[in-house]
């Protein structure tokens, strides 16, 4: 399996034990005590930004509890893929039914439910019931970005751990460590660049490092990093913003529909990417960025209120086109 | 005799035998009408529109010499109104019998399922009373007899059911009309009109007349507009009058009266807005209103229909942002979203499948795989050592090709 996982570095260098986890000392210490005495382990809720190690920690717990056999005793579900609580319920039921529970001194099987804040309130209520009925045989590790989106009754049944953005230096060190093992020369500036760009998201950083290393044999310098960042940026989204600011609404809308159609992005995903890409556009003044960012924020809210995301996205682009026009008149 | 403009009226059968289709229903009705000791004083004819219910009653009156006193949905049918029209007719029967021509009156209440709740207050109960007190036969016709409010009427009436008229009968009828109107028509064209009518003779004749208005030789080609007309005209018309509305009130009234689905309407307005407003400020303002309308739609959900007024108000504001700039324009239809999703379905499913494979391997959801992995994997695939990734993710050759050629995300 080790050779098998060597392809994507994110997987290859995903920590196998809690000790190897980057920069989460406090969390790791308390989790270790659960692993030592599994009987007292409650349900866990891991909350935090993407790429900060939540899934990794969950998988580490599984490995440390069940050793080599962890896959047999662990059910990994992703709430944003398993649409509807029924699939979740069925799979959890099936899983706990065959009494795979009780391995060594571990009196339960483990269910890891990733992106659980994607579930609707109703689905979460059903989940709460499942957690109760199967609590004798299974423990849940719920993973989410925002713990606020998890209903209170579930939160109260879980021990909550919050993952903050990873420390800058720890990330740089980790990248250097990986580069060393892969026999890649990573210049310090390049490492800084990657970490800056990935905004505390280690998954992004490692993916960027791996991609950069494939450009030039054995060396990753600042230039290749910039190249990769450019290549891997959602160009489509930036182009759409530019078209809109240029006042070409119809063309911008066409690109919006391309994002929806060809890439299957949802309205909120597009808005989030716009927000992210906006700040990478170097030709806009900070004031302009702030104005546009405000507009995006407003329509991000409207998306949650409205019924039709196409309408809200179009309205957002129309606002951009208006801003672009007034800007053109001033200069 | 005055010339009827509408063929439906011009060729309305005068004799029972000329009413096409529904032979059983016709026989049952005639028997009820002839029978002096009928067990039920009223009869309810029910069935889909345009199959000959009204025609049959009038033809029967004609043939048997009854005078038909008719009330239909265009009259208000409150308690007062019904008593006023029907009351004398039902009680003063004796006077009429002296006249040599008429054998008496029959009261005919057409479209009884159209009796509305508010304006026609007490309507159903009054009809019921008239049926009970009446000395003369009462005939009622309805499309949908299952309505709760008609239940009391059904209890006191004999029921006769009408079905859709069979297509060949309609074709024959259309052929007869064409002959008399000197219209040359392909058989296939008439067949299509008849099929399109779904057994509704009235609409078939109306369609024939409107088609024959433009050409005296009717071909199958000419009938292509038919199905489109039934569905799309109302959306197109709604949009057209919406964008050209001269006041807010006009736009709002029009929207609330249109039978178009609200969600379709919202989407169609959104699609067409940039064609209506070319100035970015106008467009932004208009979209802002539409966006607000959409938020109301979101709040309406499935139950808060009282908010519908706000939805219409916001939506009509969008039509009046700059009245002076209005120029007619070609509408976009069908919806952009539907078309986009149709043409890109293959690409989308392919991408979803790839993301599913990545998700399996890297412990992430498809959505995360799409945003965090696909851009990098795409870049990696074009470089050396790509084979390892391909086999690890178990990508098919066409998926690799798709990824490398994909638009830059």
Interface residues (C-beta under 8 A of the other chain):
Chain A: X4 X6 X7 X8 X10 X11 X50 X51 X55 X59 X76 X78 X79 X80 X81 X114 X115 X118 X201 X203 X204 X207 X208 X210 X211 X214 X215 X228 X231 X232 X233 X234 X235 X236 X247 X249 X250 X253 X257 X258 X260 X261 X262 X263 X264 X265 X269 X273 X299 X302 X305 X306 X307 X308 X310 X311 X312 X314 X315 X318 X319 X321 X322 X324 X325 X326
Chain B: X263 X266 X267 X270 X273 X274 X280 X281 X283 X284 X286 X287 X288 X290 X291 X294 X295 X297 X298 X299 X300 X336 X337 X340 X341 X343 X344 X347 X348 X351 X352 X356 X359 X361 X362 X363 X364 X365 X366 X367 X368 X370 X371 X372 X373 X375 X376 X377 X379 X380 X383 X384 X385 X388 X389 X392 X393 X406 X407 X408 X409
